[in-house]
Amino acid sequence: MSNADGFRADWAQKDFYQELGVAKDATADQIKKAYRKLARANHPDSNPGDTAKHDKFKAVAEAYDVVGDPEKRKKYDEMRSAYAGGFRGGFSGGGFPGGEGGFDLNDLLRDRAGGSGGGFGDMFGDLFGGGAGRQGGRARRASRAQKGADVETSATISFTDAIDGVTVSLRLTADSACPDCKGTGGKPGTKPRVCPECEGAGFVVASAGGAFSINETCPRCGGRQLIYDEACPTCHGSGRGLSARTIQARIPAGVKDGQRIRLRGKGAPGENGGAAGDLYVTVKVSPHRLFGRKDDNLTIDVPVSFDELALGAEIRIPTLGGTPVTLKVPAGTPNGRTFRVRGRGAPKSDGSKGDLLATVEVQVPASVDGPAREAVEAYRSATAGRPLRTKLFEEA
């Protein structure tokens, strides 16, 4: 349960002193010293991939955000006393012991949300919903696991590989944590210390004019909450670098030219134990000297002679990566007709295949001599009376 200011009732059951390993009457210096020690030991930058220490760091930061501030510590102690003294019913939605008819903590918090002010609503709302509480949350969010960036690249493959599928090697370069300092920004072998500028918060409060203020990333530690006296010589303290690697990527059968393939988890590595990003590969397919493609169908232009179309014929044509097939061309077939050979095209997403579309094209010889010329002249004489172009003039 939480109110409009961000108060979480479950915090009443948390012992922030125990989380920091200090007594309830510990001094402010003792609390700060305990926090710094635990923050250093459990900071995500110093413990990459250690989920348990990441969680401990968040819990310690949450505890220090409350009891490290005198005003909030006072109200937290008052809240804990109220809870221990019998206010538990309110936190669970029941009545307060001894009251007539009972009352709910929701009603108390609702007073604050409605603007009436005063009472427990003010105390708890200021404690957990004020600017400092949100600032602490921001600092904790900065150390959460983050997914790596997505990476874009391209691959050029042959026409045949696009039909059959192929595994290609891709050389990738991406922004990532510095390989020498593991993203900490400090010289390897040196130990960090809590940033004195932000006191380990990762941010500083800057005035925005009037009564308003804003949180800004700490200029000294860059939001890391820790600093090193000696910067990493490789990344010069930035914690970032370029990683180059070669991966094997499987391009599925039937991929089209210009198609974008997504490979999950093959992008830039994550931070603080986060998952890697994705790799997007744009496929470029080189043209084939014989075959073309139309959607899931392959195409081929088949040269034929005039007599094969006029008298009919059976002609053999190749297929891509398969055995040849025979086309039965009927007598009187017009030039440019397309024949369909089923199942000899590109693979489809459902596992079936498209078709092979074969278009016949008459080839006219550059020169005709001897008996062939006599035969053509005889054909011309035999068909001289046929008005092939009469309709051109009728429709003009």
C-alpha positions as MATLAB code, in Angstrom:
seq = 'MSNADGFRADWAQKDFYQELGVAKDATADQIKKAYRKLARANHPDSNPGDTAKHDKFKAVAEAYDVVGDPEKRKKYDEMRSAYAGGFRGGFSGGGFPGGEGGFDLNDLLRDRAGGSGGGFGDMFGDLFGGGAGRQGGRARRASRAQKGADVETSATISFTDAIDGVTVSLRLTADSACPDCKGTGGKPGTKPRVCPECEGAGFVVASAGGAFSINETCPRCGGRQLIYDEACPTCHGSGRGLSARTIQARIPAGVKDGQRIRLRGKGAPGENGGAAGDLYVTVKVSPHRLFGRKDDNLTIDVPVSFDELALGAEIRIPTLGGTPVTLKVPAGTPNGRTFRVRGRGAPKSDGSKGDLLATVEVQVPASVDGPAREAVEAYRSATAGRPLRTKLFEEA';
ca = [
       0.000    0.000    0.000;
       1.232    3.489   -0.782;
      -0.233    6.967   -0.756;
       0.013    9.644   -3.423;
       3.330   10.854   -1.964;
       4.960    7.435   -2.304;
       4.681    6.152    1.298;
       4.994    2.393    1.536;
       3.417    0.880    4.608;
       5.581   -2.243    4.430;
       8.605   -0.092    5.335;
       7.226    0.079    8.869;
       8.194   -3.563    9.229;
      11.784   -3.055    8.032;
      14.629   -2.604   10.490;
      16.971   -0.208    8.712;
      19.362   -0.188   11.679;
      19.788   -3.928   11.450;
      20.307   -3.628    7.680;
      23.254   -1.275    8.320;
      24.532   -3.334   11.255;
      24.277   -0.498   13.810;
      22.407    0.022   17.040;
      19.230    2.066   17.177;
      21.019    4.764   19.171;
      24.046    4.875   16.813;
      25.471    8.294   16.050;
      25.242    9.884   12.603;
      28.965    9.255   12.032;
      28.599    5.583   12.953;
      25.690    5.217   10.530;
      27.597    6.928    7.714;
      30.689    4.826    8.328;
      28.664    1.602    8.300;
      26.907    2.621    5.073;
      30.134    3.469    3.268;
      31.706    0.164    4.264;
      28.717   -1.855    3.070;
      28.300    0.216   -0.113;
      31.932   -0.375   -1.046;
      31.713   -4.101   -0.393;
      28.477   -4.619   -2.318;
      28.608   -2.025   -5.107;
      27.569   -3.508   -8.513;
      30.620   -2.009  -10.241;
      32.872   -4.000   -7.922;
      30.763   -7.165   -8.102;
      29.583   -7.645  -11.701;
      27.089  -10.447  -12.044;
      26.668  -10.994   -8.268;
      22.898  -10.655   -7.822;
      23.016  -11.183   -4.048;
      25.420   -8.294   -3.523;
      23.445   -6.106   -5.933;
      20.328   -6.687   -3.792;
      22.289   -6.006   -0.607;
      23.557   -2.724   -2.074;
      19.991   -1.619   -2.830;
      18.818   -2.524    0.681;
      21.725   -0.646    2.290;
      21.071    2.421    0.123;
      17.389    2.345    1.092;
      18.246    2.105    4.800;
      20.793    4.943    4.692;
      18.389    7.121    2.727;
      16.103    7.083    5.785;
      18.207    6.822    8.936;
      21.094    8.807    7.455;
      18.916   11.920    7.459;
      18.173   13.362   10.936;
      14.617   14.512   10.183;
      13.609   11.364    8.384;
      15.283    9.214   11.037;
      13.233   10.923   13.746;
       9.970   10.296   11.892;
      10.997    6.738   11.065;
      11.621    6.059   14.767;
       8.224    7.539   15.638;
       6.565    5.392   12.985;
       8.321    2.253   14.256;
       7.226    3.037   17.792;
       3.630    3.514   16.650;
       3.764    0.246   14.751;
       5.242   -1.649   17.710;
       2.657   -0.076   20.029;
      -0.344   -1.579   18.306;
      -0.790    0.242   15.004;
      -0.356   -2.949   12.993;
      -4.036   -3.198   12.260;
      -3.927   -0.001   10.260;
      -1.165   -1.308    8.026;
      -3.054   -4.436    7.191;
      -6.351   -2.689    6.638;
      -7.884   -3.613   10.034;
      -8.961   -1.433   12.937;
      -6.777    0.177   15.572;
      -7.050   -1.746   18.852;
      -9.242    0.049   21.368;
     -10.916    2.391   18.883;
     -14.612    2.396   18.318;
     -15.292    0.687   15.039;
     -11.568    0.850   14.173;
      -9.931    2.957   11.495;
      -7.680    2.356    8.527;
      -4.287    3.844    7.760;
      -5.629    4.534    4.277;
      -7.939    7.146    5.813;
      -5.022    8.853    7.542;
      -2.958    8.967    4.399;
      -5.929   10.107    2.354;
      -6.110   13.237    4.541;
      -2.675   14.237    3.334;
      -3.453   13.494   -0.289;
      -6.558   15.672   -0.001;
      -4.560   18.605    1.273;
      -5.789   18.732    4.867;
      -2.289   18.079    6.265;
      -1.282   17.106    9.769;
      -1.279   13.808   11.608;
       0.380   10.576   10.519;
      -0.193   11.441    6.870;
       2.224   14.360    7.101;
       4.753   12.422    9.095;
       4.837    9.367    6.815;
       4.348   11.312    3.617;
       7.295   13.609    4.341;
       9.379   10.658    5.357;
       8.868    8.511    2.273;
       7.331   10.740   -0.339;
       9.510   13.858   -0.166;
      12.302   14.890   -2.491;
      15.008   13.052   -0.564;
      13.085    9.774   -0.774;
      12.743   10.108   -4.513;
      16.396   10.987   -4.796;
      17.390    7.812   -3.000;
      15.155    5.819   -5.338;
      16.854    7.429   -8.302;
      20.275    6.494   -6.974;
      19.165    2.904   -6.498;
      17.687    2.721   -9.975;
      21.012    3.817  -11.407;
      22.607    0.584  -10.141;
      19.944   -1.775  -11.433;
      20.630   -4.305  -14.129;
      20.411   -2.785  -17.601;
      19.863   -4.583  -20.888;
      22.621   -4.161  -23.443;
      22.143   -2.033  -26.540;
      20.804   -3.486  -29.781;
      23.339   -3.756  -32.604;
      22.753   -3.286  -36.344;
      24.839   -4.910  -39.099;
      24.455   -6.306  -42.614;
      25.481   -9.470  -44.425;
      25.800  -10.111  -48.155;
      25.052  -13.671  -49.264;
      24.659  -15.451  -52.585;
      21.320  -16.100  -54.253;
      21.666  -19.848  -53.649;
      22.504  -19.357  -49.944;
      19.420  -17.176  -49.557;
      17.274  -20.058  -50.838;
      19.001  -22.831  -48.899;
      19.971  -20.938  -45.723;
      23.539  -20.389  -44.534;
      25.628  -19.713  -41.426;
      27.794  -16.591  -41.746;
      30.559  -15.111  -39.624;
      29.914  -11.536  -38.493;
      32.523   -9.228  -37.014;
      30.809   -6.916  -34.541;
      32.056   -3.809  -32.779;
      29.901   -2.308  -30.041;
      30.098    0.062  -27.076;
      30.549   -1.902  -23.852;
      32.199   -1.829  -20.459;
      35.960   -1.274  -20.580;
      37.580   -4.737  -20.717;
      40.390   -3.731  -18.337;
      38.485   -2.015  -15.499;
      35.172   -3.864  -16.131;
      33.329   -0.557  -16.364;
      34.403    0.895  -13.012;
      36.628    3.587  -14.539;
      39.384    2.907  -11.986;
      42.877    1.600  -12.532;
      42.852   -2.207  -12.201;
      44.072   -3.286   -8.773;
      43.055   -0.077   -7.017;
      40.155    0.246   -4.587;
      37.295    2.738   -4.855;
      36.036    5.123   -2.226;
      32.689    6.790   -1.727;
      32.374    9.930   -3.827;
      32.774   12.928   -1.489;
      30.808   15.170   -3.848;
      27.507   13.256   -3.592;
      28.403   11.112   -0.552;
      27.583    7.957   -2.480;
      24.156    9.041   -3.744;
      25.177    9.278   -7.400;
      23.464   12.645   -7.820;
      23.511   16.176   -6.468;
      20.651   18.583   -5.848;
      20.777   21.776   -7.913;
      18.559   24.823   -7.555;
      16.074   25.384  -10.354;
      15.010   28.813   -9.139;
      12.707   29.808   -6.362;
      11.686   26.946   -4.091;
      12.300   24.299   -6.730;
      15.293   21.997   -7.065;
      16.279   19.216   -9.447;
      18.487   16.162   -9.217;
      21.529   16.047  -11.459;
      24.052   13.288  -12.063;
      27.043   13.839   -9.870;
      29.712   15.563  -12.003;
      32.558   13.893  -10.139;
      31.567   10.219  -10.086;
      29.254   10.321  -13.112;
      26.491    8.618  -11.105;
      28.626    5.586  -10.191;
      28.581    6.599   -6.479;
      32.224    5.548   -6.120;
      35.431    7.160   -7.368;
      38.979    5.978   -7.924;
      42.035    8.086   -7.167;
      43.733    6.589  -10.245;
      41.794    6.414  -13.518;
      41.918    3.377  -15.778;
      44.651    4.037  -18.376;
      42.665    2.247  -21.068;
      39.381    4.168  -20.911;
      40.764    7.232  -19.026;
      38.130    6.856  -16.330;
      35.062    6.705  -18.591;
      34.435    3.023  -17.882;
      33.461    2.525  -21.523;
      35.215    0.925  -24.449;
      34.684   -0.836  -27.748;
      34.350   -4.593  -27.860;
      35.079   -6.512  -31.042;
      33.924  -10.079  -31.469;
      33.045  -12.564  -34.173;
      29.806  -14.508  -33.979;
      28.239  -17.205  -36.103;
      24.768  -16.203  -37.304;
      22.319  -18.529  -38.982;
      20.466  -16.969  -41.932;
      17.236  -18.937  -42.450;
      16.324  -20.553  -45.768;
      14.135  -18.423  -48.009;
      15.365  -15.032  -46.763;
      14.620  -12.130  -49.124;
      16.887   -9.327  -50.265;
      16.646   -6.446  -47.764;
      15.009   -8.578  -45.076;
      15.924   -7.731  -41.453;
      16.699  -10.684  -39.192;
      16.565  -10.428  -35.384;
      18.984  -12.550  -33.337;
      18.061  -12.395  -29.635;
      20.853  -11.918  -27.122;
      23.553  -11.367  -29.769;
      23.849   -7.595  -29.277;
      25.925   -5.564  -26.821;
      26.431   -7.110  -23.349;
      24.277   -5.826  -20.488;
      25.427   -3.958  -17.398;
      25.136   -4.938  -13.730;
      24.068   -8.438  -14.682;
      21.546   -7.305  -17.315;
      20.725   -9.336  -20.420;
      22.523   -8.724  -23.697;
      20.783   -6.714  -26.406;
      19.637   -8.072  -29.759;
      21.430   -8.170  -33.096;
      19.596   -7.019  -36.235;
      21.077   -8.247  -39.515;
      19.961   -6.721  -42.825;
      20.489   -9.337  -45.534;
      21.689   -8.337  -48.994;
      21.276  -11.030  -51.662;
      23.544  -11.040  -54.712;
      21.702  -11.569  -58.033;
      21.870  -14.919  -59.880;
      22.919  -14.938  -63.525;
      20.065  -17.273  -64.473;
      17.320  -17.269  -61.834;
      15.270  -14.423  -60.427;
      12.748  -14.206  -57.602;
       9.172  -12.979  -57.264;
       7.841  -13.328  -53.709;
       8.246  -17.041  -52.899;
       8.534  -18.051  -56.556;
      11.689  -18.366  -58.629;
      11.715  -17.167  -62.215;
      13.679  -18.168  -65.325;
      13.622  -17.044  -68.974;
      13.751  -20.039  -71.354;
      15.011  -19.452  -74.937;
      12.978  -21.345  -77.588;
      12.841  -21.416  -81.377;
       9.907  -20.393  -83.555;
       9.204  -23.943  -84.664;
       9.062  -25.195  -81.037;
       6.259  -22.772  -80.285;
       4.516  -23.288  -83.624;
       4.663  -27.078  -83.728;
       4.933  -27.834  -79.989;
       7.846  -29.455  -78.170;
       9.146  -30.962  -74.972;
      12.077  -28.991  -73.577;
      14.266  -29.584  -70.515;
      14.990  -26.696  -68.143;
      17.221  -26.502  -65.022;
      16.031  -25.932  -61.457;
      17.983  -24.255  -58.664;
      19.940  -26.938  -56.847;
      17.725  -29.751  -58.139;
      17.235  -32.081  -61.073;
      16.082  -30.658  -64.445;
      12.391  -30.810  -65.368;
      10.647  -31.177  -68.734;
       8.211  -28.560  -70.042;
       5.525  -29.661  -72.475;
       5.015  -26.729  -74.852;
       1.728  -27.050  -76.793;
       1.630  -26.239  -80.525;
       0.737  -22.618  -81.148;
       2.125  -21.353  -77.817;
       2.536  -17.548  -77.976;
       5.890  -15.953  -77.269;
       6.254  -14.795  -73.638;
       3.947  -17.395  -72.120;
       4.848  -18.412  -68.531;
       4.703  -22.025  -67.378;
       4.448  -22.983  -63.705;
       6.510  -25.813  -62.218;
       5.066  -26.416  -58.759;
       7.239  -26.880  -55.656;
      10.523  -25.787  -57.240;
      10.631  -22.264  -55.802;
      11.859  -20.670  -52.561;
      11.037  -22.074  -49.073;
       8.028  -20.531  -47.308;
       7.603  -19.862  -43.595;
       5.204  -22.815  -43.275;
       7.806  -25.265  -44.630;
       6.340  -25.588  -48.132;
       7.927  -24.209  -51.291;
       6.883  -21.745  -53.940;
       6.904  -22.481  -57.680;
       9.297  -22.065  -60.580;
       7.912  -19.677  -63.226;
       9.421  -20.391  -66.667;
       8.792  -17.814  -69.420;
       9.475  -18.877  -73.043;
      11.206  -16.342  -75.279;
      11.723  -16.861  -79.042;
      15.337  -16.479  -80.124;
      15.832  -15.085  -83.666;
      19.107  -16.194  -85.307;
      21.474  -13.423  -86.367;
      21.863  -15.015  -89.844;
      20.202  -17.822  -91.798;
      22.065  -19.707  -94.560;
      21.691  -22.740  -96.781;
      18.734  -25.093  -96.352;
      17.483  -23.152  -93.340;
      17.166  -19.994  -95.406;
      15.353  -21.877  -98.173;
      12.946  -23.294  -95.611;
      12.214  -19.862  -94.146;
      11.647  -18.381  -97.595;
       9.314  -21.250  -98.409;
       7.410  -20.554  -95.183;
       7.146  -16.885  -96.139;
       5.683  -17.737  -99.511;
       3.228  -20.167  -97.971;
       1.907  -17.608  -95.462;
       2.113  -14.466  -97.605;
      -1.646  -14.074  -97.774;
      -2.197  -13.908  -93.992;
      -3.171  -10.344  -92.920;
      -1.176  -10.209  -89.646;
      -1.262   -6.403  -89.344;
      -4.738   -5.642  -90.654;
      -6.133   -4.901  -87.160;
      -3.436   -2.342  -86.533;
      -4.904   -0.069  -89.173;
      -8.498   -0.846  -88.264;
      -7.967    0.185  -84.637;
      -5.597    3.117  -85.299;
];
